[in-house]
Amino acid sequence: MEKRTAGMPARLPPTIGFSYFLGVESYRSQVRMTASLAAMIGITLYLIFALDHPFGGAVRVEPDDFRLVLERVGPVNYSN
């Protein structure tokens, strides 16, 4: 785990724990809301990791794809 995301696991239990202070009367609704919050946090962390490492993992960008784009589009001039 990288240095900037090393503290994330320590922050997750208090964040999810605070959802119990929302004062919902129905236990089932409380469980659904907490599960939804945990799922959203998990999916967000997964997307952050996946987008931060585009050249590794199951879905990755190969160098041949970049070469194909360069052939079709051409080099980009950023000096303007």
BAGU-441072 format. One record per atom (N, C-alpha, C, O, CB): residue in three letters; chain; residue number from 0; z, y, x negated. Coordinates in Angstrom, 3 decimals, always signed. Atoms other than C-alpha are relative to their C-alpha. Glycine has a CB too. Layout:
// BAGU-441072
[ala A NUM [Z Y X]];
...
END
This chain:
// BAGU-441072
[met A 0 [+0.000 -1.170 -0.849]];
[met A 0 [+0.000 +0.000 +0.000]];
[met A 0 [+0.000 +1.228 -0.891]];
[met A 0 [+0.711 +1.269 -1.895]];
[met A 0 [+1.215 +0.001 +0.964]];
[glu A 1 [+0.100 -1.202 +0.805]];
[glu A 1 [-0.889 +3.426 -1.338]];
[glu A 1 [+1.253 +0.848 +0.122]];
[glu A 1 [+2.044 +0.689 +1.052]];
[glu A 1 [-1.219 +0.805 +0.405]];
[lys A 2 [-1.198 -0.830 +0.062]];
[lys A 2 [+1.725 +5.995 -2.223]];
[lys A 2 [+0.158 +0.864 +1.249]];
[lys A 2 [+1.271 +1.032 +1.748]];
[lys A 2 [-0.039 +0.881 -1.239]];
[arg A 3 [-0.109 -0.913 -1.144]];
[arg A 3 [+0.889 +8.321 +0.679]];
[arg A 3 [+0.318 -0.711 +1.309]];
[arg A 3 [+0.782 -0.071 +2.252]];
[arg A 3 [-1.279 +0.773 +0.157]];
[thr A 4 [-0.312 +0.739 -1.217]];
[thr A 4 [+1.281 +5.564 +3.286]];
[thr A 4 [+1.173 -0.953 -0.184]];
[thr A 4 [+1.455 -1.757 +0.704]];
[thr A 4 [-1.213 -0.772 +0.459]];
[ala A 5 [-1.089 +0.940 +0.275]];
[ala A 5 [+4.230 +3.743 +1.696]];
[ala A 5 [+1.172 +0.197 +0.957]];
[ala A 5 [+1.860 -0.774 +1.272]];
[ala A 5 [+0.478 +0.154 -1.441]];
[gly A 6 [-1.125 -0.263 -0.889]];
[gly A 6 [+6.777 +5.409 +4.010]];
[gly A 6 [-0.288 -0.250 +1.466]];
[gly A 6 [+0.610 -0.125 +2.298]];
[gly A 6 [+0.442 +1.393 -0.168]];
[met A 7 [+0.369 +0.189 -1.405]];
[met A 7 [+4.898 +4.624 +7.213]];
[met A 7 [+0.799 -1.114 +0.684]];
[met A 7 [+1.291 -0.889 +1.789]];
[met A 7 [-1.477 -0.306 +0.100]];
[pro A 8 [-0.748 +1.055 -0.702]];
[pro A 8 [+6.599 +1.279 +8.011]];
[pro A 8 [+1.441 +0.385 +0.311]];
[pro A 8 [+2.004 -0.078 +1.303]];
[pro A 8 [-0.005 -1.261 -0.825]];
[ala A 9 [-1.381 -0.424 -0.255]];
[ala A 9 [+10.018 +2.924 +7.746]];
[ala A 9 [+0.089 +0.971 +1.171]];
[ala A 9 [+1.141 +1.081 +1.799]];
[ala A 9 [+0.591 +0.645 -1.247]];
[arg A 10 [+0.003 -0.981 -1.085]];
[arg A 10 [+9.022 +5.576 +10.303]];
[arg A 10 [-0.356 -0.603 +1.354]];
[arg A 10 [-0.114 +0.021 +2.387]];
[arg A 10 [-0.965 +1.107 -0.320]];
[leu A 11 [+0.457 +0.583 -1.262]];
[leu A 11 [+7.644 +3.203 +12.930]];
[leu A 11 [+1.127 -0.429 +0.940]];
[leu A 11 [+1.056 -0.102 +2.125]];
[leu A 11 [-0.865 -1.178 -0.289]];
[pro A 12 [-1.060 +0.389 -0.949]];
[pro A 12 [+10.868 +1.671 +14.365]];
[pro A 12 [+0.689 +1.175 +0.694]];
[pro A 12 [+0.918 +1.094 +1.900]];
[pro A 12 [+1.037 -0.808 -0.719]];
[pro A 13 [-0.593 -1.130 -0.738]];
[pro A 13 [+12.493 +5.067 +15.098]];
[pro A 13 [-0.961 +0.620 +1.009]];
[pro A 13 [-0.546 +1.048 +2.086]];
[pro A 13 [+0.458 +1.069 -0.973]];
[thr A 14 [+0.982 -0.570 -0.928]];
[thr A 14 [+9.274 +6.304 +16.685]];
[thr A 14 [-0.085 -0.825 +1.273]];
[thr A 14 [-0.074 -0.276 +2.375]];
[thr A 14 [-1.380 +0.087 -0.661]];
[ile A 15 [+0.063 +0.868 -1.173]];
[ile A 15 [+9.041 +3.306 +18.984]];
[ile A 15 [+1.345 -0.018 +0.711]];
[ile A 15 [+1.392 -0.101 +1.939]];
[ile A 15 [-0.416 -1.430 -0.400]];
[gly A 16 [-1.334 -0.023 -0.604]];
[gly A 16 [+12.806 +3.387 +19.552]];
[gly A 16 [+0.238 +1.221 +0.871]];
[gly A 16 [+0.951 +1.134 +1.870]];
[gly A 16 [+1.047 -0.054 -1.074]];
[phe A 17 [-0.165 -1.205 -0.804]];
[phe A 17 [+12.622 +6.953 +20.866]];
[phe A 17 [-0.615 -0.140 +1.388]];
[phe A 17 [-0.247 +0.596 +2.304]];
[phe A 17 [-0.615 +1.181 -0.713]];
[ser A 18 [+0.612 +0.170 -1.321]];
[ser A 18 [+10.471 +5.714 +23.739]];
[ser A 18 [+1.011 -0.526 +1.022]];
[ser A 18 [+0.784 -0.408 +2.226]];
[ser A 18 [-1.197 -0.953 -0.090]];
[tyr A 19 [-1.036 +0.488 -0.924]];
[tyr A 19 [+13.624 +4.124 +25.224]];
[tyr A 19 [+0.819 +1.148 +0.595]];
[tyr A 19 [+1.558 +0.934 +1.556]];
[tyr A 19 [+0.933 -0.980 -0.722]];
[phe A 20 [-0.738 -1.149 -0.514]];
[phe A 20 [+15.068 +7.618 +25.789]];
[phe A 20 [-0.769 +0.755 +1.082]];
[phe A 20 [-0.336 +1.824 +1.512]];
[phe A 20 [+0.336 +0.941 -1.133]];
[leu A 21 [+0.817 -0.695 -0.990]];
[leu A 21 [+12.357 +8.533 +28.304]];
[leu A 21 [+0.585 -0.089 +1.401]];
[leu A 21 [+0.157 +0.657 +2.281]];
[leu A 21 [-1.401 -0.561 +0.000]];
[gly A 22 [-0.696 +0.066 -1.284]];
[gly A 22 [+14.573 +7.518 +31.220]];
[gly A 22 [-0.802 -0.582 +1.141]];
[gly A 22 [-0.718 -0.084 +2.264]];
[gly A 22 [+0.439 +1.340 +0.378]];
[val A 23 [+0.764 +0.663 -1.047]];
[val A 23 [+12.241 +5.248 +33.158]];
[val A 23 [+0.918 -0.988 +0.708]];
[val A 23 [+1.625 -1.759 +0.060]];
[val A 23 [-1.258 -0.718 -0.583]];
[glu A 24 [-0.895 +0.870 -0.762]];
[glu A 24 [+14.042 +3.413 +35.954]];
[glu A 24 [-0.425 -1.469 -0.039]];
[glu A 24 [+0.421 -2.362 -0.049]];
[glu A 24 [+0.068 +0.467 +1.435]];
[ser A 25 [+0.505 +1.367 -0.019]];
[ser A 25 [+11.819 +0.335 +35.914]];
[ser A 25 [-0.082 -0.555 -1.426]];
[ser A 25 [-0.702 +0.042 -2.306]];
[ser A 25 [-1.383 -0.056 +0.684]];
[tyr A 26 [+0.025 +0.648 +1.311]];
[tyr A 26 [+12.338 -2.002 +32.975]];
[tyr A 26 [-1.414 -0.431 -0.381]];
[tyr A 26 [-1.810 -0.318 -1.541]];
[tyr A 26 [+0.937 -1.210 -0.012]];
[arg A 27 [+1.377 +0.440 +0.264]];
[arg A 27 [+8.793 -3.364 +33.301]];
[arg A 27 [-0.878 +1.159 -0.439]];
[arg A 27 [-1.701 +1.011 -1.342]];
[arg A 27 [-0.599 -0.659 +1.242]];
[ser A 28 [+0.769 -1.178 +0.407]];
[ser A 28 [+7.318 +0.126 +33.089]];
[ser A 28 [+0.375 +0.434 -1.410]];
[ser A 28 [-0.484 +0.837 -2.195]];
[ser A 28 [+0.227 +1.155 +0.983]];
[gln A 29 [-0.468 -0.365 +1.339]];
[gln A 29 [+9.441 +0.840 +30.030]];
[gln A 29 [-0.610 -0.918 -1.051]];
[gln A 29 [-1.038 -0.455 -2.108]];
[gln A 29 [+1.533 -0.059 -0.072]];
[val A 30 [+0.583 +0.956 +0.939]];
[val A 30 [+8.208 -2.332 +28.324]];
[val A 30 [-1.485 +0.263 -0.172]];
[val A 30 [-1.998 +0.207 -1.289]];
[val A 30 [+0.233 -1.440 +0.477]];
[arg A 31 [+1.442 -0.302 +0.088]];
[arg A 31 [+4.587 -1.482 +29.151]];
[arg A 31 [-0.262 +1.250 -0.833]];
[arg A 31 [-1.161 +1.265 -1.673]];
[arg A 31 [-0.595 +0.183 +1.405]];
[met A 32 [+0.202 -1.237 +0.755]];
[met A 32 [+4.911 +2.053 +27.798]];
[met A 32 [+0.302 -0.212 -1.488]];
[met A 32 [-0.427 +0.287 -2.344]];
[met A 32 [+0.888 +1.126 +0.567]];
[thr A 33 [-0.350 +0.257 +1.392]];
[thr A 33 [+6.615 +0.859 +24.615]];
[thr A 33 [-1.055 -0.870 -0.672]];
[thr A 33 [-1.422 -0.619 -1.820]];
[thr A 33 [+1.374 -0.668 -0.093]];
[ala A 34 [+1.056 +0.852 +0.555]];
[ala A 34 [+4.018 -1.871 +24.080]];
[ala A 34 [-1.284 +0.793 -0.219]];
[ala A 34 [-1.972 +0.597 -1.221]];
[ala A 34 [-0.271 -1.195 +0.929]];
[ser A 35 [+1.191 -0.841 +0.159]];
[ser A 35 [+1.219 +0.655 +24.629]];
[ser A 35 [+0.137 +0.921 -1.204]];
[ser A 35 [-0.810 +1.086 -1.972]];
[ser A 35 [-0.246 +0.827 +1.267]];
[leu A 36 [-0.238 -0.868 +1.144]];
[leu A 36 [+2.773 +3.046 +22.112]];
[leu A 36 [-0.113 -0.776 -1.307]];
[leu A 36 [-0.735 -0.303 -2.258]];
[leu A 36 [+1.374 +0.655 +0.108]];
[ala A 37 [+0.077 +0.820 +1.210]];
[ala A 37 [+3.176 +0.270 +19.545]];
[ala A 37 [-1.441 -0.415 -0.291]];
[ala A 37 [-1.856 -0.430 -1.450]];
[ala A 37 [+0.889 -1.245 +0.142]];
[ala A 38 [+1.404 +0.384 +0.190]];
[ala A 38 [-0.430 -0.864 +20.096]];
[ala A 38 [-0.825 +1.179 -0.505]];
[ala A 38 [-1.651 +1.017 -1.403]];
[ala A 38 [-0.595 -0.533 +1.314]];
[met A 39 [+0.746 -1.182 +0.451]];
[met A 39 [-1.785 +2.674 +19.707]];
[met A 39 [+0.315 +0.327 -1.458]];
[met A 39 [-0.584 +0.674 -2.223]];
[met A 39 [+0.324 +1.211 +0.892]];
[ile A 40 [-0.378 -0.270 +1.394]];
[ile A 40 [+0.160 +3.164 +16.471]];
[ile A 40 [-0.630 -1.044 -0.917]];
[ile A 40 [-1.146 -0.704 -1.982]];
[ile A 40 [+1.548 +0.003 -0.164]];
[gly A 41 [+0.593 +1.058 +0.809]];
[gly A 41 [-1.023 -0.204 +15.153]];
[gly A 41 [-1.499 +0.163 -0.173]];
[gly A 41 [-2.022 +0.010 -1.277]];
[gly A 41 [+0.291 -1.335 +0.614]];
[ile A 42 [+1.454 -0.192 +0.076]];
[ile A 42 [-4.663 +0.457 +15.985]];
[ile A 42 [-0.336 +1.209 -0.860]];
[ile A 42 [-1.292 +1.175 -1.635]];
[ile A 42 [-0.601 +0.170 +1.409]];
[thr A 43 [+0.232 -1.192 +0.811]];
[thr A 43 [-4.456 +3.921 +14.445]];
[thr A 43 [+0.183 -0.294 -1.481]];
[thr A 43 [-0.632 +0.134 -2.298]];
[thr A 43 [+0.938 +1.123 +0.427]];
[leu A 44 [-0.219 +0.346 +1.401]];
[leu A 44 [-2.997 +2.557 +11.202]];
[leu A 44 [-1.117 -0.906 -0.528]];
[leu A 44 [-1.550 -0.761 -1.671]];
[leu A 44 [+1.362 -0.686 -0.170]];
[tyr A 45 [+1.105 +0.862 +0.409]];
[tyr A 45 [-5.676 -0.136 +11.093]];
[tyr A 45 [-1.262 +0.823 -0.262]];
[tyr A 45 [-1.943 +0.614 -1.267]];
[tyr A 45 [-0.273 -1.066 +1.072]];
[leu A 46 [+1.191 -0.826 +0.173]];
[leu A 46 [-8.442 +2.449 +11.560]];
[leu A 46 [+0.110 +0.894 -1.230]];
[leu A 46 [-0.874 +1.088 -1.944]];
[leu A 46 [-0.233 +0.851 +1.239]];
[ile A 47 [-0.186 -0.819 +1.199]];
[ile A 47 [-6.963 +4.705 +8.877]];
[ile A 47 [-0.287 -0.838 -1.243]];
[ile A 47 [-0.998 -0.387 -2.141]];
[ile A 47 [+1.441 +0.583 -0.054]];
[phe A 48 [+0.230 +0.863 +1.153]];
[phe A 48 [-6.942 +1.804 +6.420]];
[phe A 48 [-1.470 -0.401 -0.108]];
[phe A 48 [-2.042 -0.364 -1.198]];
[phe A 48 [+0.880 -1.248 +0.089]];
[ala A 49 [+1.396 +0.455 +0.029]];
[ala A 49 [-10.421 +0.567 +7.395]];
[ala A 49 [-0.946 +1.122 -0.404]];
[ala A 49 [-1.884 +0.890 -1.167]];
[ala A 49 [-0.407 -0.553 +1.365]];
[leu A 50 [+0.877 -1.119 +0.335]];
[leu A 50 [-12.018 +4.011 +7.150]];
[leu A 50 [+0.273 +0.546 -1.400]];
[leu A 50 [-0.590 +1.192 -1.994]];
[leu A 50 [+0.162 +1.110 +1.023]];
[asp A 51 [-0.327 -0.458 +1.343]];
[asp A 51 [-10.226 +4.757 +3.883]];
[asp A 51 [-0.580 -0.918 -1.069]];
[asp A 51 [-0.668 -0.528 -2.233]];
[asp A 51 [+1.504 +0.099 -0.164]];
[his A 52 [+0.571 +0.974 +0.937]];
[his A 52 [-11.771 +1.662 +2.251]];
[his A 52 [-1.336 -0.522 +0.546]];
[his A 52 [-1.409 -1.679 +0.960]];
[his A 52 [+0.992 -1.183 -0.243]];
[pro A 53 [+1.262 +0.418 -0.623]];
[pro A 53 [-15.422 +1.544 +3.431]];
[pro A 53 [-0.768 -1.056 -0.788]];
[pro A 53 [-1.675 -1.682 -0.240]];
[pro A 53 [-0.878 +1.192 +0.189]];
[phe A 54 [+0.761 +0.941 +0.822]];
[phe A 54 [-16.613 -0.670 +0.547]];
[phe A 54 [+0.661 -1.361 -0.127]];
[phe A 54 [+0.188 -2.205 -0.887]];
[phe A 54 [-0.207 +0.575 -1.365]];
[gly A 55 [-0.679 +1.281 +0.062]];
[gly A 55 [-14.184 -3.542 +1.090]];
[gly A 55 [+0.300 -0.507 +1.398]];
[gly A 55 [+0.106 +0.211 +2.378]];
[gly A 55 [+1.287 +0.110 -0.815]];
[gly A 56 [-0.357 +0.559 -1.297]];
[gly A 56 [-13.062 -5.823 +3.877]];
[gly A 56 [-1.151 -0.734 +0.649]];
[gly A 56 [-2.216 -0.907 +0.055]];
[gly A 56 [+0.482 +1.085 +0.914]];
[ala A 57 [+1.003 +0.780 -0.723]];
[ala A 57 [-14.986 -7.766 +6.476]];
[ala A 57 [-1.214 +0.842 +0.385]];
[ala A 57 [-2.350 +0.373 +0.311]];
[ala A 57 [+0.617 -0.611 +1.246]];
[val A 58 [+1.096 -0.903 -0.364]];
[val A 58 [-17.056 -4.791 +7.630]];
[val A 58 [-0.090 +1.040 -1.105]];
[val A 58 [+0.741 +1.945 -1.182]];
[val A 58 [+0.229 +0.676 +1.421]];
[arg A 59 [+0.117 -0.919 +1.134]];
[arg A 59 [-18.255 -2.959 +4.549]];
[arg A 59 [-1.419 +0.515 -0.119]];
[arg A 59 [-2.358 -0.053 +0.439]];
[arg A 59 [+0.426 -0.685 -1.304]];
[val A 60 [+1.301 -0.606 +0.242]];
[val A 60 [-21.107 -0.757 +3.452]];
[val A 60 [-0.479 -0.492 -1.360]];
[val A 60 [+0.207 -0.325 -2.369]];
[val A 60 [+0.069 +1.573 +0.056]];
[glu A 61 [+0.565 +0.527 +1.243]];
[glu A 61 [-23.308 -2.371 +0.833]];
[glu A 61 [-0.805 +1.093 -0.706]];
[glu A 61 [-1.308 +2.004 -0.049]];
[glu A 61 [-0.894 -1.242 +0.283]];
[pro A 62 [+0.792 -0.996 +0.737]];
[pro A 62 [-25.034 -0.358 -1.934]];
[pro A 62 [-1.465 +0.034 +0.421]];
[pro A 62 [-2.104 +1.083 +0.351]];
[pro A 62 [+0.083 -0.275 -1.479]];
[asp A 63 [+1.402 +0.024 -0.436]];
[asp A 63 [-28.436 -1.482 -0.642]];
[asp A 63 [-0.224 +0.915 +1.199]];
[asp A 63 [-1.291 +1.512 +1.339]];
[asp A 63 [-0.426 -1.430 +0.350]];
[asp A 64 [+0.134 -0.879 -1.155]];
[asp A 64 [-27.786 +0.421 +2.578]];
[asp A 64 [-0.104 +1.459 -0.423]];
[asp A 64 [-0.877 +2.221 +0.157]];
[asp A 64 [+1.179 -0.187 +0.945]];
[phe A 65 [+0.099 -1.369 +0.500]];
[phe A 65 [-27.212 +3.642 +0.643]];
[phe A 65 [-1.360 +0.260 -0.631]];
[phe A 65 [-1.938 +1.332 -0.449]];
[phe A 65 [+1.106 +0.276 -1.012]];
[arg A 66 [+1.321 -0.158 +0.615]];
[arg A 66 [-30.402 +3.088 -1.340]];
[arg A 66 [-1.084 +0.157 +1.066]];
[arg A 66 [-2.004 +0.958 +0.899]];
[arg A 66 [-0.320 -1.204 -0.903]];
[leu A 67 [+0.963 -0.104 -1.087]];
[leu A 67 [-32.347 +2.600 +1.892]];
[leu A 67 [+0.022 +1.393 +0.627]];
[leu A 67 [-1.030 +1.964 +0.914]];
[leu A 67 [+0.285 -1.061 +1.060]];
[val A 68 [-0.116 -1.350 -0.564]];
[val A 68 [-31.025 +5.883 +3.294]];
[val A 68 [-0.594 +1.029 -0.954]];
[val A 68 [-1.298 +1.943 -0.524]];
[val A 68 [+1.476 +0.340 +0.299]];
[leu A 69 [+0.564 -0.930 +0.983]];
[leu A 69 [-31.905 +7.698 +0.072]];
[leu A 69 [-1.520 -0.055 -0.015]];
[leu A 69 [-2.174 +0.977 -0.170]];
[leu A 69 [+0.540 -0.308 -1.391]];
[glu A 70 [+1.454 +0.126 -0.034]];
[glu A 70 [-35.445 +6.337 +0.247]];
[glu A 70 [-0.581 +0.675 +1.233]];
[glu A 70 [-1.615 +1.337 +1.144]];
[glu A 70 [-0.409 -1.469 -0.032]];
[arg A 71 [+0.530 -0.543 -1.250]];
[arg A 71 [-35.910 +7.397 +3.873]];
[arg A 71 [+0.265 +1.495 +0.158]];
[arg A 71 [-0.603 +2.232 +0.628]];
[arg A 71 [+0.595 -0.741 +1.170]];
[val A 72 [-0.379 -1.396 -0.208]];
[val A 72 [-34.097 +10.732 +3.856]];
[val A 72 [-0.309 +0.844 -1.226]];
[val A 72 [-0.746 +1.988 -1.103]];
[val A 72 [+1.482 +0.104 +0.343]];
[gly A 73 [+0.193 -0.735 +1.238]];
[gly A 73 [-34.376 +11.759 +0.231]];
[gly A 73 [+1.292 +0.650 -0.443]];
[gly A 73 [+2.282 +0.657 +0.289]];
[gly A 73 [-1.087 +1.047 +0.161]];
[pro A 74 [-1.220 -0.644 +0.496]];
[pro A 74 [-31.881 +13.598 -1.913]];
[pro A 74 [+0.305 +1.275 +0.785]];
[pro A 74 [-0.597 +1.941 +1.295]];
[pro A 74 [-0.136 +0.323 -1.497]];
[val A 75 [-0.453 -1.171 -0.732]];
[val A 75 [-29.832 +16.366 -0.312]];
[val A 75 [+0.315 +1.106 -0.983]];
[val A 75 [+1.003 +0.885 -1.979]];
[val A 75 [+1.230 -0.326 +0.871]];
[asn A 76 [-0.243 -1.161 +0.856]];
[asn A 76 [-29.783 +19.838 -1.867]];
[asn A 76 [+1.107 +0.839 +0.626]];
[asn A 76 [+0.901 +1.453 +1.673]];
[asn A 76 [-1.304 +0.848 -0.195]];
[tyr A 77 [-1.136 -0.734 -0.533]];
[tyr A 77 [-26.369 +21.442 -1.338]];
[tyr A 77 [+0.112 +1.417 -0.568]];
[tyr A 77 [+1.084 +2.110 -0.264]];
[tyr A 77 [+1.267 -0.760 -0.279]];
[ser A 78 [-0.107 -1.314 +0.649]];
[ser A 78 [-27.079 +24.613 -3.343]];
[ser A 78 [-0.311 +1.156 +0.929]];
[ser A 78 [+0.007 +2.299 +0.601]];
[ser A 78 [-0.921 +0.062 -1.181]];
[asn A 79 [+0.354 -1.096 -0.927]];
[asn A 79 [-28.351 +26.613 -0.345]];
[asn A 79 [+1.167 +0.460 +0.781]];
[asn A 79 [+1.042 +1.369 +1.601]];
[asn A 79 [-1.083 -0.417 +0.944]];
END
